[in-house]
Amino acid sequence: MEFSLWENLLLGVMVLGVIFWMSPGIKSSMKASHNADSDWMSVLVPVGLVVMFVIFLIAVV
């Protein structure tokens, strides 16, 4: 799917608008994340389970 020049420009303007619109929330989230405790196991366990499931599916085929 190929976009024309004006569609690419419009898409770029929309992306920049969304970034500028959400930047205050992103900044406050980044400040709050510095004070939060990190709990990587809550991320690694589901990701590991998904990886093992995908490997299982590949092995079955």
CHARMM-style PDB file with segment names, atoms N, HN, CA, C and O in Angstrom:
ATOM      1  N   MET     1       0.857  -1.183   0.000  1.00  0.00      PROA
ATOM      2  CA  MET     1       0.000   0.000   0.000  1.00  0.00      PROA
ATOM      3  C   MET     1       0.896   1.236   0.000  1.00  0.00      PROA
ATOM      4  O   MET     1       1.660   1.460   0.938  1.00  0.00      PROA
ATOM      5  N   GLU     2       0.796   2.003  -1.022  1.00  0.00      PROA
ATOM      6  HN  GLU     2       0.175   1.820  -1.784  1.00  0.00      PROA
ATOM      7  CA  GLU     2       1.632   3.189  -1.190  1.00  0.00      PROA
ATOM      8  C   GLU     2       0.794   4.439  -0.979  1.00  0.00      PROA
ATOM      9  O   GLU     2      -0.267   4.593  -1.583  1.00  0.00      PROA
ATOM     10  N   PHE     3       1.276   5.336  -0.113  1.00  0.00      PROA
ATOM     11  HN  PHE     3       2.138   5.211   0.378  1.00  0.00      PROA
ATOM     12  CA  PHE     3       0.572   6.585   0.145  1.00  0.00      PROA
ATOM     13  C   PHE     3       1.118   7.678  -0.759  1.00  0.00      PROA
ATOM     14  O   PHE     3       2.279   7.645  -1.168  1.00  0.00      PROA
ATOM     15  N   SER     4       0.273   8.634  -1.061  1.00  0.00      PROA
ATOM     16  HN  SER     4      -0.670   8.661  -0.729  1.00  0.00      PROA
ATOM     17  CA  SER     4       0.732   9.777  -1.836  1.00  0.00      PROA
ATOM     18  C   SER     4       1.452  10.755  -0.910  1.00  0.00      PROA
ATOM     19  O   SER     4       1.472  10.575   0.308  1.00  0.00      PROA
ATOM     20  N   LEU     5       2.037  11.780  -1.498  1.00  0.00      PROA
ATOM     21  HN  LEU     5       2.022  11.926  -2.487  1.00  0.00      PROA
ATOM     22  CA  LEU     5       2.831  12.731  -0.727  1.00  0.00      PROA
ATOM     23  C   LEU     5       1.991  13.438   0.319  1.00  0.00      PROA
ATOM     24  O   LEU     5       2.423  13.575   1.463  1.00  0.00      PROA
ATOM     25  N   TRP     6       0.794  13.892  -0.051  1.00  0.00      PROA
ATOM     26  HN  TRP     6       0.443  13.780  -0.980  1.00  0.00      PROA
ATOM     27  CA  TRP     6      -0.018  14.636   0.908  1.00  0.00      PROA
ATOM     28  C   TRP     6      -0.512  13.738   2.036  1.00  0.00      PROA
ATOM     29  O   TRP     6      -0.711  14.206   3.157  1.00  0.00      PROA
ATOM     30  N   GLU     7      -0.711  12.456   1.751  1.00  0.00      PROA
ATOM     31  HN  GLU     7      -0.549  12.076   0.840  1.00  0.00      PROA
ATOM     32  CA  GLU     7      -1.123  11.526   2.812  1.00  0.00      PROA
ATOM     33  C   GLU     7       0.030  11.274   3.788  1.00  0.00      PROA
ATOM     34  O   GLU     7      -0.186  11.169   4.995  1.00  0.00      PROA
ATOM     35  N   ASN     8       1.243  11.179   3.265  1.00  0.00      PROA
ATOM     36  HN  ASN     8       1.418  11.264   2.284  1.00  0.00      PROA
ATOM     37  CA  ASN     8       2.409  11.022   4.141  1.00  0.00      PROA
ATOM     38  C   ASN     8       2.606  12.250   5.015  1.00  0.00      PROA
ATOM     39  O   ASN     8       2.899  12.126   6.204  1.00  0.00      PROA
ATOM     40  N   LEU     9       2.450  13.425   4.438  1.00  0.00      PROA
ATOM     41  HN  LEU     9       2.212  13.526   3.472  1.00  0.00      PROA
ATOM     42  CA  LEU     9       2.595  14.652   5.213  1.00  0.00      PROA
ATOM     43  C   LEU     9       1.512  14.752   6.286  1.00  0.00      PROA
ATOM     44  O   LEU     9       1.799  15.122   7.425  1.00  0.00      PROA
ATOM     45  N   LEU    10       0.282  14.429   5.933  1.00  0.00      PROA
ATOM     46  HN  LEU    10       0.049  14.128   5.008  1.00  0.00      PROA
ATOM     47  CA  LEU    10      -0.808  14.471   6.895  1.00  0.00      PROA
ATOM     48  C   LEU    10      -0.581  13.463   8.021  1.00  0.00      PROA
ATOM     49  O   LEU    10      -0.839  13.769   9.186  1.00  0.00      PROA
ATOM     50  N   LEU    11      -0.109  12.282   7.691  1.00  0.00      PROA
ATOM     51  HN  LEU    11       0.100  12.033   6.745  1.00  0.00      PROA
ATOM     52  CA  LEU    11       0.183  11.276   8.698  1.00  0.00      PROA
ATOM     53  C   LEU    11       1.298  11.743   9.628  1.00  0.00      PROA
ATOM     54  O   LEU    11       1.212  11.544  10.840  1.00  0.00      PROA
ATOM     55  N   GLY    12       2.330  12.354   9.086  1.00  0.00      PROA
ATOM     56  HN  GLY    12       2.400  12.515   8.101  1.00  0.00      PROA
ATOM     57  CA  GLY    12       3.424  12.878   9.902  1.00  0.00      PROA
ATOM     58  C   GLY    12       2.962  13.972  10.843  1.00  0.00      PROA
ATOM     59  O   GLY    12       3.373  14.013  12.003  1.00  0.00      PROA
ATOM     60  N   VAL    13       2.107  14.863  10.351  1.00  0.00      PROA
ATOM     61  HN  VAL    13       1.773  14.830   9.409  1.00  0.00      PROA
ATOM     62  CA  VAL    13       1.575  15.938  11.200  1.00  0.00      PROA
ATOM     63  C   VAL    13       0.712  15.352  12.318  1.00  0.00      PROA
ATOM     64  O   VAL    13       0.761  15.822  13.455  1.00  0.00      PROA
ATOM     65  N   MET    14      -0.073  14.331  11.996  1.00  0.00      PROA
ATOM     66  HN  MET    14      -0.112  13.949  11.072  1.00  0.00      PROA
ATOM     67  CA  MET    14      -0.907  13.702  13.015  1.00  0.00      PROA
ATOM     68  C   MET    14      -0.057  13.018  14.085  1.00  0.00      PROA
ATOM     69  O   MET    14      -0.374  13.107  15.271  1.00  0.00      PROA
ATOM     70  N   VAL    15       1.015  12.341  13.684  1.00  0.00      PROA
ATOM     71  HN  VAL    15       1.273  12.269  12.720  1.00  0.00      PROA
ATOM     72  CA  VAL    15       1.896  11.677  14.649  1.00  0.00      PROA
ATOM     73  C   VAL    15       2.566  12.701  15.555  1.00  0.00      PROA
ATOM     74  O   VAL    15       2.626  12.508  16.769  1.00  0.00      PROA
ATOM     75  N   LEU    16       3.065  13.782  14.980  1.00  0.00      PROA
ATOM     76  HN  LEU    16       3.016  13.939  13.994  1.00  0.00      PROA
ATOM     77  CA  LEU    16       3.675  14.835  15.792  1.00  0.00      PROA
ATOM     78  C   LEU    16       2.657  15.465  16.742  1.00  0.00      PROA
ATOM     79  O   LEU    16       2.989  15.776  17.886  1.00  0.00      PROA
ATOM     80  N   GLY    17       1.427  15.654  16.278  1.00  0.00      PROA
ATOM     81  HN  GLY    17       1.157  15.402  15.349  1.00  0.00      PROA
ATOM     82  CA  GLY    17       0.380  16.197  17.141  1.00  0.00      PROA
ATOM     83  C   GLY    17       0.079  15.298  18.319  1.00  0.00      PROA
ATOM     84  O   GLY    17      -0.093  15.777  19.440  1.00  0.00      PROA
ATOM     85  N   VAL    18       0.012  14.000  18.081  1.00  0.00      PROA
ATOM     86  HN  VAL    18       0.151  13.610  17.170  1.00  0.00      PROA
ATOM     87  CA  VAL    18      -0.243  13.054  19.176  1.00  0.00      PROA
ATOM     88  C   VAL    18       0.919  13.048  20.152  1.00  0.00      PROA
ATOM     89  O   VAL    18       0.704  12.988  21.363  1.00  0.00      PROA
ATOM     90  N   ILE    19       2.145  13.109  19.652  1.00  0.00      PROA
ATOM     91  HN  ILE    19       2.319  13.157  18.669  1.00  0.00      PROA
ATOM     92  CA  ILE    19       3.313  13.130  20.542  1.00  0.00      PROA
ATOM     93  C   ILE    19       3.288  14.385  21.415  1.00  0.00      PROA
ATOM     94  O   ILE    19       3.499  14.295  22.625  1.00  0.00      PROA
ATOM     95  N   PHE    20       3.034  15.550  20.824  1.00  0.00      PROA
ATOM     96  HN  PHE    20       2.863  15.624  19.841  1.00  0.00      PROA
ATOM     97  CA  PHE    20       2.982  16.780  21.609  1.00  0.00      PROA
ATOM     98  C   PHE    20       1.790  16.794  22.562  1.00  0.00      PROA
ATOM     99  O   PHE    20       1.871  17.369  23.647  1.00  0.00      PROA
ATOM    100  N   TRP    21       0.688  16.167  22.162  1.00  0.00      PROA
ATOM    101  HN  TRP    21       0.623  15.701  21.280  1.00  0.00      PROA
ATOM    102  CA  TRP    21      -0.497  16.132  23.006  1.00  0.00      PROA
ATOM    103  C   TRP    21      -0.271  15.268  24.245  1.00  0.00      PROA
ATOM    104  O   TRP    21      -0.762  15.583  25.329  1.00  0.00      PROA
ATOM    105  N   MET    22       0.479  14.172  24.073  1.00  0.00      PROA
ATOM    106  HN  MET    22       0.878  13.916  23.192  1.00  0.00      PROA
ATOM    107  CA  MET    22       0.696  13.250  25.184  1.00  0.00      PROA
ATOM    108  C   MET    22       1.987  13.504  25.948  1.00  0.00      PROA
ATOM    109  O   MET    22       2.253  12.803  26.924  1.00  0.00      PROA
ATOM    110  N   SER    23       2.793  14.470  25.548  1.00  0.00      PROA
ATOM    111  HN  SER    23       2.576  15.039  24.755  1.00  0.00      PROA
ATOM    112  CA  SER    23       4.088  14.680  26.201  1.00  0.00      PROA
ATOM    113  C   SER    23       3.974  15.076  27.668  1.00  0.00      PROA
ATOM    114  O   SER    23       4.821  14.635  28.444  1.00  0.00      PROA
ATOM    115  N   PRO    24       2.987  15.880  28.124  1.00  0.00      PROA
ATOM    116  CA  PRO    24       2.919  16.148  29.569  1.00  0.00      PROA
ATOM    117  C   PRO    24       2.669  14.891  30.396  1.00  0.00      PROA
ATOM    118  O   PRO    24       3.258  14.726  31.464  1.00  0.00      PROA
ATOM    119  N   GLY    25       1.817  14.019  29.921  1.00  0.00      PROA
ATOM    120  HN  GLY    25       1.338  14.153  29.053  1.00  0.00      PROA
ATOM    121  CA  GLY    25       1.560  12.769  30.633  1.00  0.00      PROA
ATOM    122  C   GLY    25       2.768  11.860  30.635  1.00  0.00      PROA
ATOM    123  O   GLY    25       3.043  11.185  31.627  1.00  0.00      PROA
ATOM    124  N   ILE    26       3.500  11.839  29.516  1.00  0.00      PROA
ATOM    125  HN  ILE    26       3.277  12.387  28.710  1.00  0.00      PROA
ATOM    126  CA  ILE    26       4.702  11.011  29.437  1.00  0.00      PROA
ATOM    127  C   ILE    26       5.760  11.535  30.404  1.00  0.00      PROA
ATOM    128  O   ILE    26       6.431  10.749  31.072  1.00  0.00      PROA
ATOM    129  N   LYS    27       5.913  12.852  30.483  1.00  0.00      PROA
ATOM    130  HN  LYS    27       5.368  13.491  29.940  1.00  0.00      PROA
ATOM    131  CA  LYS    27       6.898  13.434  31.397  1.00  0.00      PROA
ATOM    132  C   LYS    27       6.571  13.107  32.846  1.00  0.00      PROA
ATOM    133  O   LYS    27       7.460  12.739  33.613  1.00  0.00      PROA
ATOM    134  N   SER    28       5.299  13.239  33.231  1.00  0.00      PROA
ATOM    135  HN  SER    28       4.576  13.538  32.608  1.00  0.00      PROA
ATOM    136  CA  SER    28       4.934  12.933  34.619  1.00  0.00      PROA
ATOM    137  C   SER    28       5.072  11.447  34.913  1.00  0.00      PROA
ATOM    138  O   SER    28       5.431  11.072  36.029  1.00  0.00      PROA
ATOM    139  N   SER    29       4.795  10.599  33.938  1.00  0.00      PROA
ATOM    140  HN  SER    29       4.503  10.903  33.031  1.00  0.00      PROA
ATOM    141  CA  SER    29       4.979   9.156  34.132  1.00  0.00      PROA
ATOM    142  C   SER    29       6.454   8.811  34.291  1.00  0.00      PROA
ATOM    143  O   SER    29       6.806   7.955  35.103  1.00  0.00      PROA
ATOM    144  N   MET    30       7.311   9.464  33.532  1.00  0.00      PROA
ATOM    145  HN  MET    30       7.025  10.160  32.873  1.00  0.00      PROA
ATOM    146  CA  MET    30       8.738   9.206  33.652  1.00  0.00      PROA
ATOM    147  C   MET    30       9.260   9.636  35.018  1.00  0.00      PROA
ATOM    148  O   MET    30      10.096   8.949  35.603  1.00  0.00      PROA
ATOM    149  N   LYS    31       8.774  10.771  35.535  1.00  0.00      PROA
ATOM    150  HN  LYS    31       8.094  11.330  35.060  1.00  0.00      PROA
ATOM    151  CA  LYS    31       9.188  11.218  36.872  1.00  0.00      PROA
ATOM    152  C   LYS    31       8.705  10.247  37.941  1.00  0.00      PROA
ATOM    153  O   LYS    31       9.439   9.941  38.881  1.00  0.00      PROA
ATOM    154  N   ALA    32       7.482   9.766  37.802  1.00  0.00      PROA
ATOM    155  HN  ALA    32       6.886  10.015  37.038  1.00  0.00      PROA
ATOM    156  CA  ALA    32       6.941   8.830  38.792  1.00  0.00      PROA
ATOM    157  C   ALA    32       7.639   7.480  38.716  1.00  0.00      PROA
ATOM    158  O   ALA    32       7.745   6.790  39.730  1.00  0.00      PROA
ATOM    159  N   SER    33       8.116   7.086  37.541  1.00  0.00      PROA
ATOM    160  HN  SER    33       8.029   7.646  36.717  1.00  0.00      PROA
ATOM    161  CA  SER    33       8.748   5.775  37.406  1.00  0.00      PROA
ATOM    162  C   SER    33      10.121   5.730  38.076  1.00  0.00      PROA
ATOM    163  O   SER    33      10.597   4.651  38.427  1.00  0.00      PROA
ATOM    164  N   HSD    34      10.758   6.875  38.256  1.00  0.00      PROA
ATOM    165  HN  HSD    34      10.371   7.752  37.971  1.00  0.00      PROA
ATOM    166  CA  HSD    34      12.052   6.878  38.927  1.00  0.00      PROA
ATOM    167  C   HSD    34      11.910   6.523  40.399  1.00  0.00      PROA
ATOM    168  O   HSD    34      12.836   5.971  40.993  1.00  0.00      PROA
ATOM    169  N   ASN    35      10.758   6.833  40.996  1.00  0.00      PROA
ATOM    170  HN  ASN    35      10.006   7.282  40.514  1.00  0.00      PROA
ATOM    171  CA  ASN    35      10.543   6.568  42.414  1.00  0.00      PROA
ATOM    172  C   ASN    35       9.898   5.214  42.666  1.00  0.00      PROA
ATOM    173  O   ASN    35       9.812   4.786  43.818  1.00  0.00      PROA
ATOM    174  N   ALA    36       9.446   4.533  41.633  1.00  0.00      PROA
ATOM    175  HN  ALA    36       9.516   4.881  40.698  1.00  0.00      PROA
ATOM    176  CA  ALA    36       8.726   3.269  41.800  1.00  0.00      PROA
ATOM    177  C   ALA    36       9.702   2.099  41.931  1.00  0.00      PROA
ATOM    178  O   ALA    36      10.814   2.128  41.404  1.00  0.00      PROA
ATOM    179  N   ASP    37       9.249   1.067  42.652  1.00  0.00      PROA
ATOM    180  HN  ASP    37       8.345   1.043  43.080  1.00  0.00      PROA
ATOM    181  CA  ASP    37      10.040  -0.152  42.759  1.00  0.00      PROA
ATOM    182  C   ASP    37       9.919  -0.934  41.455  1.00  0.00      PROA
ATOM    183  O   ASP    37       8.846  -0.997  40.855  1.00  0.00      PROA
ATOM    184  N   SER    38      11.016  -1.522  41.031  1.00  0.00      PROA
ATOM    185  HN  SER    38      11.888  -1.471  41.518  1.00  0.00      PROA
ATOM    186  CA  SER    38      10.969  -2.309  39.798  1.00  0.00      PROA
ATOM    187  C   SER    38      10.681  -3.766  40.150  1.00  0.00      PROA
ATOM    188  O   SER    38      11.277  -4.321  41.073  1.00  0.00      PROA
ATOM    189  N   ASP    39       9.778  -4.366  39.419  1.00  0.00      PROA
ATOM    190  HN  ASP    39       9.293  -3.916  38.669  1.00  0.00      PROA
ATOM    191  CA  ASP    39       9.400  -5.750  39.634  1.00  0.00      PROA
ATOM    192  C   ASP    39       9.458  -6.461  38.290  1.00  0.00      PROA
ATOM    193  O   ASP    39       8.440  -6.648  37.623  1.00  0.00      PROA
ATOM    194  N   TRP    40      10.676  -6.855  37.906  1.00  0.00      PROA
ATOM    195  HN  TRP    40      11.502  -6.702  38.448  1.00  0.00      PROA
ATOM    196  CA  TRP    40      10.880  -7.435  36.589  1.00  0.00      PROA
ATOM    197  C   TRP    40      10.305  -8.835  36.463  1.00  0.00      PROA
ATOM    198  O   TRP    40      10.004  -9.277  35.355  1.00  0.00      PROA
ATOM    199  N   MET    41      10.149  -9.533  37.562  1.00  0.00      PROA
ATOM    200  HN  MET    41      10.394  -9.174  38.463  1.00  0.00      PROA
ATOM    201  CA  MET    41       9.620 -10.888  37.478  1.00  0.00      PROA
ATOM    202  C   MET    41       8.183 -10.899  36.979  1.00  0.00      PROA
ATOM    203  O   MET    41       7.764 -11.855  36.327  1.00  0.00      PROA
ATOM    204  N   SER    42       7.428  -9.855  37.274  1.00  0.00      PROA
ATOM    205  HN  SER    42       7.769  -9.079  37.804  1.00  0.00      PROA
ATOM    206  CA  SER    42       6.048  -9.796  36.790  1.00  0.00      PROA
ATOM    207  C   SER    42       5.993  -9.603  35.275  1.00  0.00      PROA
ATOM    208  O   SER    42       4.951  -9.827  34.660  1.00  0.00      PROA
ATOM    209  N   VAL    43       7.095  -9.194  34.680  1.00  0.00      PROA
ATOM    210  HN  VAL    43       7.942  -9.011  35.181  1.00  0.00      PROA
ATOM    211  CA  VAL    43       7.165  -9.066  33.224  1.00  0.00      PROA
ATOM    212  C   VAL    43       7.799 -10.308  32.608  1.00  0.00      PROA
ATOM    213  O   VAL    43       7.344 -10.800  31.576  1.00  0.00      PROA
ATOM    214  N   LEU    44       8.846 -10.806  33.246  1.00  0.00      PROA
ATOM    215  HN  LEU    44       9.215 -10.406  34.084  1.00  0.00      PROA
ATOM    216  CA  LEU    44       9.609 -11.902  32.658  1.00  0.00      PROA
ATOM    217  C   LEU    44       8.850 -13.225  32.658  1.00  0.00      PROA
ATOM    218  O   LEU    44       9.013 -14.020  31.732  1.00  0.00      PROA
ATOM    219  N   VAL    45       8.035 -13.479  33.662  1.00  0.00      PROA
ATOM    220  HN  VAL    45       7.903 -12.834  34.414  1.00  0.00      PROA
ATOM    221  CA  VAL    45       7.311 -14.754  33.718  1.00  0.00      PROA
ATOM    222  C   VAL    45       6.316 -14.878  32.562  1.00  0.00      PROA
ATOM    223  O   VAL    45       6.353 -15.889  31.860  1.00  0.00      PROA
ATOM    224  N   PRO    46       5.424 -13.901  32.327  1.00  0.00      PROA
ATOM    225  CA  PRO    46       4.524 -14.049  31.178  1.00  0.00      PROA
ATOM    226  C   PRO    46       5.246 -14.083  29.832  1.00  0.00      PROA
ATOM    227  O   PRO    46       4.852 -14.837  28.941  1.00  0.00      PROA
ATOM    228  N   VAL    47       6.286 -13.285  29.676  1.00  0.00      PROA
ATOM    229  HN  VAL    47       6.605 -12.674  30.400  1.00  0.00      PROA
ATOM    230  CA  VAL    47       7.037 -13.298  28.421  1.00  0.00      PROA
ATOM    231  C   VAL    47       7.697 -14.655  28.223  1.00  0.00      PROA
ATOM    232  O   VAL    47       7.701 -15.185  27.112  1.00  0.00      PROA
ATOM    233  N   GLY    48       8.255 -15.223  29.287  1.00  0.00      PROA
ATOM    234  HN  GLY    48       8.252 -14.792  30.190  1.00  0.00      PROA
ATOM    235  CA  GLY    48       8.859 -16.542  29.195  1.00  0.00      PROA
ATOM    236  C   GLY    48       7.840 -17.616  28.847  1.00  0.00      PROA
ATOM    237  O   GLY    48       8.130 -18.524  28.068  1.00  0.00      PROA
ATOM    238  N   LEU    49       6.644 -17.515  29.425  1.00  0.00      PROA
ATOM    239  HN  LEU    49       6.408 -16.778  30.059  1.00  0.00      PROA
ATOM    240  CA  LEU    49       5.606 -18.487  29.104  1.00  0.00      PROA
ATOM    241  C   LEU    49       5.179 -18.388  27.639  1.00  0.00      PROA
ATOM    242  O   LEU    49       4.947 -19.407  26.987  1.00  0.00      PROA
ATOM    243  N   VAL    50       5.077 -17.180  27.132  1.00  0.00      PROA
ATOM    244  HN  VAL    50       5.265 -16.353  27.661  1.00  0.00      PROA
ATOM    245  CA  VAL    50       4.707 -16.997  25.722  1.00  0.00      PROA
ATOM    246  C   VAL    50       5.792 -17.560  24.813  1.00  0.00      PROA
ATOM    247  O   VAL    50       5.488 -18.216  23.816  1.00  0.00      PROA
ATOM    248  N   VAL    51       7.049 -17.311  25.147  1.00  0.00      PROA
ATOM    249  HN  VAL    51       7.296 -16.778  25.957  1.00  0.00      PROA
ATOM    250  CA  VAL    51       8.156 -17.829  24.334  1.00  0.00      PROA
ATOM    251  C   VAL    51       8.146 -19.356  24.345  1.00  0.00      PROA
ATOM    252  O   VAL    51       8.327 -19.986  23.302  1.00  0.00      PROA
ATOM    253  N   MET    52       7.935 -19.954  25.519  1.00  0.00      PROA
ATOM    254  HN  MET    52       7.788 -19.443  26.366  1.00  0.00      PROA
ATOM    255  CA  MET    52       7.884 -21.420  25.590  1.00  0.00      PROA
ATOM    256  C   MET    52       6.699 -21.969  24.805  1.00  0.00      PROA
ATOM    257  O   MET    52       6.814 -23.020  24.175  1.00  0.00      PROA
ATOM    258  N   PHE    53       5.563 -21.274  24.831  1.00  0.00      PROA
ATOM    259  HN  PHE    53       5.470 -20.420  25.343  1.00  0.00      PROA
ATOM    260  CA  PHE    53       4.397 -21.716  24.072  1.00  0.00      PROA
ATOM    261  C   PHE    53       4.659 -21.657  22.570  1.00  0.00      PROA
ATOM    262  O   PHE    53       4.277 -22.566  21.833  1.00  0.00      PROA
ATOM    263  N   VAL    54       5.310 -20.589  22.120  1.00  0.00      PROA
ATOM    264  HN  VAL    54       5.620 -19.851  22.719  1.00  0.00      PROA
ATOM    265  CA  VAL    54       5.631 -20.469  20.692  1.00  0.00      PROA
ATOM    266  C   VAL    54       6.614 -21.557  20.275  1.00  0.00      PROA
ATOM    267  O   VAL    54       6.470 -22.145  19.203  1.00  0.00      PROA
ATOM    268  N   ILE    55       7.606 -21.828  21.108  1.00  0.00      PROA
ATOM    269  HN  ILE    55       7.723 -21.350  21.979  1.00  0.00      PROA
ATOM    270  CA  ILE    55       8.546 -22.899  20.794  1.00  0.00      PROA
ATOM    271  C   ILE    55       7.820 -24.243  20.735  1.00  0.00      PROA
ATOM    272  O   ILE    55       8.107 -25.068  19.868  1.00  0.00      PROA
ATOM    273  N   PHE    56       6.887 -24.461  21.651  1.00  0.00      PROA
ATOM    274  HN  PHE    56       6.653 -23.791  22.356  1.00  0.00      PROA
ATOM    275  CA  PHE    56       6.078 -25.683  21.616  1.00  0.00      PROA
ATOM    276  C   PHE    56       5.287 -25.794  20.332  1.00  0.00      PROA
ATOM    277  O   PHE    56       5.235 -26.861  19.720  1.00  0.00      PROA
ATOM    278  N   LEU    57       4.663 -24.684  19.913  1.00  0.00      PROA
ATOM    279  HN  LEU    57       4.705 -23.817  20.410  1.00  0.00      PROA
ATOM    280  CA  LEU    57       3.884 -24.728  18.673  1.00  0.00      PROA
ATOM    281  C   LEU    57       4.757 -25.009  17.466  1.00  0.00      PROA
ATOM    282  O   LEU    57       4.356 -25.746  16.565  1.00  0.00      PROA
ATOM    283  N   ILE    58       5.948 -24.428  17.441  1.00  0.00      PROA
ATOM    284  HN  ILE    58       6.274 -23.829  18.173  1.00  0.00      PROA
ATOM    285  CA  ILE    58       6.857 -24.680  16.326  1.00  0.00      PROA
ATOM    286  C   ILE    58       7.306 -26.140  16.336  1.00  0.00      PROA
ATOM    287  O   ILE    58       7.426 -26.757  15.278  1.00  0.00      PROA
ATOM    288  N   ALA    59       7.554 -26.691  17.511  1.00  0.00      PROA
ATOM    289  HN  ALA    59       7.456 -26.189  18.371  1.00  0.00      PROA
ATOM    290  CA  ALA    59       8.008 -28.076  17.599  1.00  0.00      PROA
ATOM    291  C   ALA    59       6.926 -29.050  17.195  1.00  0.00      PROA
ATOM    292  O   ALA    59       7.234 -30.119  16.669  1.00  0.00      PROA
ATOM    293  N   VAL    60       5.668 -28.716  17.422  1.00  0.00      PROA
ATOM    294  HN  VAL    60       5.417 -27.848  17.849  1.00  0.00      PROA
ATOM    295  CA  VAL    60       4.567 -29.611  17.100  1.00  0.00      PROA
ATOM    296  C   VAL    60       4.372 -29.728  15.586  1.00  0.00      PROA
ATOM    297  O   VAL    60       3.987 -30.783  15.083  1.00  0.00      PROA
ATOM    298  N   VAL    61       4.636 -28.659  14.883  1.00  0.00      PROA
ATOM    299  HN  VAL    61       4.949 -27.802  15.291  1.00  0.00      PROA
ATOM    300  CA  VAL    61       4.399 -28.656  13.428  1.00  0.00      PROA
ATOM    301  C   VAL    61       5.438 -29.388  12.704  1.00  0.00      PROA
ATOM    302  OT1 VAL    61       5.387 -29.480  11.478  1.00  0.00      PROA
TER     303      VAL     61
END
